[in-house]
Amino acid sequence: MSYEQNFLFSLLLTLIVEIPAAVILIKYFFKDKEIKISKIVFTGFIASTLTLPYFWLILPIYISNRGLYIFIGEASIILIEAIIYNQFLKSKLPKAFVVSLIANIASILLGLTIQ
């Protein structure tokens, strides 16, 4: 597969994993009844589609060390997505951070399993 095909496959997997994870965490773990599922899905879609291109297409230009690239990239994504969840869903930042962290860990683990 080409790099672009790998990117699109990764984006699809990220959306398939992170959006349901966010819904489950917000609705069932944190028991937030006020936020509509459709709003969580929309926010998860926005968060992933904004951050994944940065990780795949921009960051590799500036960081050549693979370990550093993954560490900085994933840490940045978790923080940025937490801010997106915080702003779009009006949830407290610690809760948004937990949602982002767990959703991204699930996505990373699936990606490592598939590779």
C-alpha positions as CSV (number, residue, x, y, z in Angstrom):
1,M,0.0,0.0,0.0
2,S,1.1,3.6,-0.7
3,Y,1.7,6.1,2.1
4,E,-1.5,7.8,1.2
5,Q,-3.5,4.6,1.3
6,N,-2.0,3.8,4.7
7,F,-3.0,7.2,5.9
8,L,-6.6,6.8,4.7
9,F,-6.7,3.3,6.3
10,S,-5.3,4.7,9.5
11,L,-7.9,7.5,9.5
12,L,-10.7,5.1,9.0
13,L,-9.5,2.8,11.8
14,T,-9.0,5.8,14.1
15,L,-12.6,7.0,13.5
16,I,-14.0,3.4,13.9
17,V,-12.2,3.1,17.3
18,E,-12.0,6.5,18.8
19,I,-15.6,7.7,18.2
20,P,-17.3,4.7,19.8
21,A,-14.7,4.9,22.7
22,A,-15.6,8.5,23.2
23,V,-19.4,7.7,23.2
24,I,-18.9,4.9,25.7
25,L,-16.7,6.9,28.0
26,I,-18.9,10.0,28.0
27,K,-22.3,8.4,28.1
28,Y,-21.7,5.2,30.2
29,F,-18.5,5.8,32.2
30,F,-19.0,9.4,33.0
31,K,-22.8,9.0,32.8
32,D,-23.2,12.4,31.1
33,K,-26.9,12.3,30.0
34,E,-27.0,15.9,28.8
35,I,-24.6,15.5,25.8
36,K,-26.3,14.0,22.7
37,I,-24.6,11.0,21.1
38,S,-24.7,12.8,17.8
39,K,-22.7,15.7,19.3
40,I,-20.1,13.3,20.7
41,V,-19.8,11.5,17.2
42,F,-19.4,14.9,15.5
43,T,-16.8,16.0,18.0
44,G,-14.9,12.8,17.7
45,F,-14.9,13.1,13.9
46,I,-13.6,16.6,14.1
47,A,-10.9,15.8,16.6
48,S,-9.6,12.8,14.6
49,T,-9.7,14.4,11.2
50,L,-7.9,17.5,12.5
51,T,-5.1,15.7,14.3
52,L,-4.3,12.6,12.3
53,P,-3.1,14.6,9.2
54,Y,-0.8,16.6,11.5
55,F,0.7,13.3,12.8
56,W,1.0,11.6,9.4
57,L,1.8,14.5,7.0
58,I,3.3,17.4,8.9
59,L,5.2,16.1,12.0
60,P,7.4,13.6,10.0
61,I,8.9,16.6,8.1
62,Y,10.3,18.0,11.3
63,I,11.1,14.9,13.4
64,S,13.1,12.1,11.9
65,N,13.7,10.1,15.1
66,R,10.9,7.5,15.1
67,G,10.5,7.2,18.9
68,L,10.6,11.0,19.4
69,Y,8.1,11.4,16.5
70,I,5.6,9.0,18.0
71,F,6.0,10.4,21.6
72,I,5.6,14.0,20.6
73,G,2.9,13.3,18.0
74,E,0.7,11.2,20.3
75,A,1.2,13.5,23.3
76,S,0.3,16.5,21.1
77,I,-2.8,14.7,19.7
78,I,-4.0,13.7,23.1
79,L,-3.8,17.3,24.3
80,I,-5.3,18.9,21.2
81,E,-8.2,16.4,21.2
82,A,-8.8,17.0,24.9
83,I,-9.1,20.7,24.1
84,I,-11.5,19.9,21.3
85,Y,-13.7,17.7,23.5
86,N,-13.6,20.4,26.2
87,Q,-14.6,23.2,23.9
88,F,-17.2,21.4,21.7
89,L,-18.8,19.4,24.5
90,K,-18.3,21.9,27.3
91,S,-16.9,19.2,29.5
92,K,-14.3,19.8,32.1
93,L,-10.8,19.6,30.9
94,P,-9.8,16.6,33.1
95,K,-12.7,14.6,31.8
96,A,-12.0,15.6,28.2
97,F,-8.3,14.6,28.8
98,V,-9.4,11.1,30.0
99,V,-11.7,10.6,27.0
100,S,-8.9,11.7,24.6
101,L,-6.2,9.6,26.4
102,I,-8.3,6.4,26.5
103,A,-9.6,6.7,22.9
104,N,-6.1,7.3,21.6
105,I,-4.7,4.4,23.6
106,A,-7.4,2.1,22.1
107,S,-6.6,3.4,18.6
108,I,-2.8,2.9,19.1
109,L,-3.3,-0.6,20.4
110,L,-5.5,-1.6,17.5
111,G,-2.9,-0.1,15.1
112,L,-0.1,-2.0,16.7
113,T,-2.2,-5.2,16.5
114,I,-3.0,-4.8,12.8
115,Q,0.6,-3.9,11.7
